[in-house]
């Protein structure tokens, strides 16, 4: 066709129109993709901010499980997950799994002794470098090496029981009492010999 001396090719016009429509559709898709990308980046930014805040300021730690219990021997102990079994302190971190689930030997509990143990499971000797398990205090034996676990204000031990003889022993293995089984055994355990002439088994 020609109008006023100018010729028009309808096929060419149709092709140009199709090309324009494709371009318009492409631009619409590009805008949509760009919007989705921006939303995704914003979401990632929020997640990153939350993680950064958590790492920087920390979350409140979970409530620790209360494992304090009293053993049949009236000693402070460690309560297993079954909430029934109460282990004496000296059975914790001894490389033997006493609790069914092994919580008495967990690495987080045993990897830095005694720092990771609850305070009620340990006794600090008068020399703070040394410590013993709480159930070794007031057991008659000199576990600290300076008798601070058997006498004095730190230990607050009761007087010798009926199975013990109170004296000043010769052997440093004991502090203020010796087992009555040592009485009249023809060996001096007390500096005043009272274990041989005054003590009866």
C-alpha positions as CSV (number, residue, x, y, z in Angstrom):
1,X,0.0,0.0,0.0
2,X,1.0,3.6,-0.5
3,X,-0.4,6.8,0.9
4,X,0.7,10.2,-0.4
5,X,3.7,8.6,-2.2
6,X,4.8,6.7,0.9
7,X,4.5,2.9,0.7
8,X,3.8,0.7,3.7
9,X,4.6,-3.0,4.0
10,X,1.9,-4.6,6.2
11,X,4.0,-7.7,6.9
12,X,6.8,-5.6,8.2
13,X,4.4,-3.6,10.4
14,X,3.0,-6.9,11.8
15,X,6.5,-8.2,12.5
16,X,7.4,-4.9,14.3
17,X,4.3,-5.1,16.4
18,X,5.1,-8.7,17.4
19,X,8.6,-7.7,18.3
20,X,7.2,-4.8,20.4
21,X,4.9,-7.2,22.2
22,X,7.7,-9.7,23.0
23,X,9.8,-6.8,24.3
24,X,7.0,-5.6,26.5
25,X,6.5,-9.1,27.9
26,X,10.2,-9.4,28.5
27,X,10.3,-6.1,30.3
28,X,7.4,-7.2,32.5
29,X,9.1,-10.5,33.3
30,X,12.4,-8.6,34.1
31,X,10.5,-6.3,36.5
32,X,8.8,-9.2,38.2
33,X,12.2,-11.0,38.6
34,X,13.7,-7.9,39.9
35,X,11.0,-7.5,42.5
36,X,11.3,-11.2,43.6
37,X,15.1,-10.8,43.9
38,X,14.8,-7.6,46.0
39,X,12.3,-9.4,48.4
40,X,14.6,-12.4,48.6
41,X,17.5,-10.2,49.4
42,X,15.5,-8.3,52.1
43,X,14.5,-11.7,53.7
44,X,18.1,-12.8,53.7
45,X,19.1,-9.5,55.3
46,X,16.6,-9.9,58.1
47,X,17.7,-13.5,58.8
48,X,21.3,-12.3,58.8
49,X,20.5,-9.5,61.2
50,X,18.8,-11.9,63.5
51,X,21.7,-14.3,63.5
52,X,24.2,-11.5,64.0
53,X,22.1,-10.2,67.0
54,X,22.0,-13.7,68.5
55,X,25.7,-14.2,68.2
56,X,26.6,-10.7,69.5
57,X,24.2,-10.5,72.4
58,X,23.5,-14.2,72.9
59,X,20.3,-15.9,73.7
60,X,19.2,-16.7,77.3
61,X,20.8,-20.1,78.1
62,X,18.5,-23.0,78.6
63,X,17.5,-23.7,82.2
64,X,20.0,-26.1,83.7
65,X,18.7,-29.5,84.9
66,X,18.6,-29.7,88.7
67,X,20.6,-32.9,89.5
68,X,20.9,-32.3,93.2
69,X,19.8,-35.3,95.3
70,X,20.6,-37.0,98.6
71,X,22.0,-40.6,98.5
72,X,20.9,-43.4,100.8
73,X,24.0,-42.7,102.8
74,X,22.8,-39.1,103.4
75,X,25.4,-37.6,101.1
76,X,24.8,-35.0,98.3
77,X,24.7,-36.8,95.0
78,X,24.0,-36.6,91.3
79,X,20.5,-37.3,90.0
80,X,20.3,-39.3,86.7
81,X,17.8,-38.6,83.9
82,X,15.5,-41.3,85.3
83,X,14.9,-38.9,88.2
84,X,15.3,-42.0,90.6
85,X,19.0,-43.0,90.6
86,X,21.1,-40.8,92.9
87,X,24.8,-41.4,92.5
88,X,27.4,-40.5,95.2
89,X,29.6,-37.6,94.0
90,X,32.7,-39.7,93.6
91,X,31.0,-41.8,91.0
92,X,30.7,-38.9,88.6
93,X,33.3,-38.6,85.8
94,X,35.0,-41.9,86.9
95,X,34.9,-43.3,83.4
96,X,32.2,-45.7,84.3
97,X,28.6,-45.0,83.1
98,X,26.5,-45.4,86.1
99,X,23.4,-43.6,84.7
100,X,21.5,-45.5,82.0
101,X,22.0,-42.6,79.5
102,X,25.5,-41.9,80.6
103,X,24.9,-38.4,81.7
104,X,27.3,-38.9,84.6
105,X,30.1,-39.2,82.1
106,X,29.2,-36.4,79.6
107,X,32.1,-34.5,78.1
108,X,30.6,-31.1,79.0
109,X,30.6,-32.3,82.7
110,X,33.9,-34.1,82.8
111,X,36.3,-32.3,80.4
112,X,37.4,-29.7,82.9
113,X,37.3,-31.0,86.5
114,X,36.3,-29.7,88.9
115,X,35.2,-26.5,87.1
116,X,32.3,-28.0,85.2
117,X,31.0,-29.9,88.2
118,X,28.1,-28.4,90.3
119,X,29.5,-27.0,93.5
120,X,27.5,-29.4,95.7
121,X,29.6,-32.3,94.3
122,X,33.0,-31.0,95.3
123,X,34.8,-29.9,98.5
124,X,37.6,-27.4,98.3
125,X,40.5,-28.2,100.7
126,X,42.1,-25.5,102.8
127,X,44.7,-25.3,100.0
128,X,42.5,-24.2,97.2
129,X,44.7,-26.1,94.6
130,X,43.2,-29.3,95.9
131,X,39.7,-30.6,95.9
132,X,37.9,-33.9,96.6
133,X,34.4,-35.2,95.9
134,X,31.8,-34.1,98.5
135,X,31.2,-37.7,99.7
136,X,34.9,-38.0,100.6
137,X,34.5,-35.3,103.2
138,X,34.0,-36.5,106.8
139,X,34.7,-40.1,105.9
140,X,37.6,-40.4,108.4
141,X,40.3,-40.5,105.8
142,X,42.7,-37.6,105.2
143,X,41.8,-37.1,101.5
144,X,42.9,-33.5,101.3
145,X,46.4,-34.3,102.8
146,X,46.1,-31.6,105.5
147,X,43.0,-33.0,107.3
148,X,40.9,-30.0,106.2
149,X,38.3,-32.4,104.9
150,X,38.0,-34.0,108.4
151,X,38.3,-31.2,110.9
152,X,37.9,-27.4,111.2
153,X,35.3,-25.0,110.1
154,X,35.5,-25.9,106.4
155,X,34.5,-29.5,106.9
156,X,32.1,-29.1,109.8
157,X,32.3,-32.8,110.4
158,X,30.3,-34.5,113.2
159,X,32.2,-36.1,116.1
160,X,33.5,-39.6,115.6
161,X,30.8,-42.3,115.4
162,X,30.6,-45.4,117.5
163,X,32.7,-47.3,115.0
164,X,35.6,-44.9,115.5
165,X,38.1,-44.0,118.3
166,X,38.9,-40.3,118.7
167,X,42.6,-39.5,119.3
168,X,45.5,-37.8,117.7
169,X,46.7,-40.5,115.3
170,X,50.3,-41.2,114.4
171,X,49.5,-42.1,110.9
172,X,48.5,-39.2,108.6
173,X,46.1,-41.4,106.8
174,X,43.6,-40.5,109.5
175,X,43.0,-37.1,111.2
176,X,41.1,-37.2,114.5
177,X,39.5,-40.6,114.5
178,X,40.7,-44.2,113.7
179,X,38.5,-47.2,113.0
180,X,37.8,-49.3,116.1
181,X,39.1,-52.3,114.2
182,X,42.6,-50.8,114.8
183,X,42.2,-50.9,118.6
184,X,44.4,-53.3,120.5
185,X,46.0,-54.7,117.4
186,X,49.5,-54.2,118.9
187,X,50.2,-51.3,116.5
188,X,50.4,-47.7,117.6
189,X,47.9,-45.6,115.7
190,X,47.4,-42.8,118.3
191,X,50.3,-40.8,119.6
192,X,49.2,-41.4,123.2
193,X,48.8,-45.2,122.7
194,X,45.1,-44.9,123.7
195,X,44.2,-47.2,120.8
196,X,46.1,-50.0,122.6
197,X,45.1,-49.5,126.3
198,X,41.9,-47.5,126.4
199,X,40.0,-48.4,123.2
200,X,38.0,-51.6,122.8
201,X,37.0,-53.0,119.4
